[in-house]
């Protein structure tokens, strides 16, 4: 099927629909559950919405398809250009923090599409959440003035209608329960890989008894749910600033409950084994909770880096100690 295009001084520009197809909706649903997350992207470049001309506004966004879809579905009836930066398939806010929504990527695509030959004005509109990655004075030297738009794509129409003026509501960064709930499945699926190795550890410990291992594994799976789902949902209400400590706090509560009901999971009645379980649960819950830092508005890049290093060291110690305790139990019990 031939692409719908708009003719410009530099050639054809693909026109995007402002209505999402079933394929777009299903693709977005899959990504929300962590399926194909890192390959859900579009080609960087310039795209058209409606019938834009040389005077039309230029919006800038990331090449994460979910982000582009969220923007274009709000633009029905408008005539605009959309400049898509190569953020390696990462959303605007995360890409700005990671350095892939920045000056270099923006200037690269401006030059690639020959934007100066497409529009006669010198204004480009960036999402507010991209501000940490872009220095407006650097872009100005290249001939374009940066205007920061609203936080949410749903406000872009009102922003454009107000003469590119934002009200306080458009500036506010919200991260409420619903926002965190939407992100939870996307965190849970990738986080499974941090808990799966313990299934192998238990299988060896149980001398190949698959049935017993699966029952034994349930407490560890619960700790995975605590770190990857419960922490995001309860984020503002759990003590501690560090996400890993939030996960550890929930794991500590679960550990107390586990000590009283460990027999339900057929866990050996040994302080060595139960302590090993607690150490494993502390690691799983705290480390998976840490992974949510990249999806939140609560942390900085430097703070996350420090916390990640500390968590990796602490996690290695917890896991090693747990394995040693299991080995000690087997040696003692025969």
Secondary structure, 3 states (H helix, E strand, C coil): CCCCEEEECCEEEEECCCCCCHHHHHHHHHHHCCCCHHHCECCCEEEEECCCCCCCCEEEEECEHHHHHHHHCCCCCCCEEEEEECCCCCCHHHHHHHCCCCHHHHHHHHHHHCHHHHCCCCEEEECHHHHHHCCHHHHHHCCCEEEECCCCHHHHHHHHHCCCCCCHHHHCCCCCHHHHHHHHHHHHHHHHHHHHHHHHHHHHHCCCCHHHHHHHHHHHHHHHHHHHHHHHHCHHHCCCCCHHHHHHHHHHHHHHHHHHHHHHHCCCCCHHHHHHHHHHHHHHHHHHHHHHHHHCCCCCHHHHHHHHHHHHHHHHHHHHHHHHHHHHHHHHHC
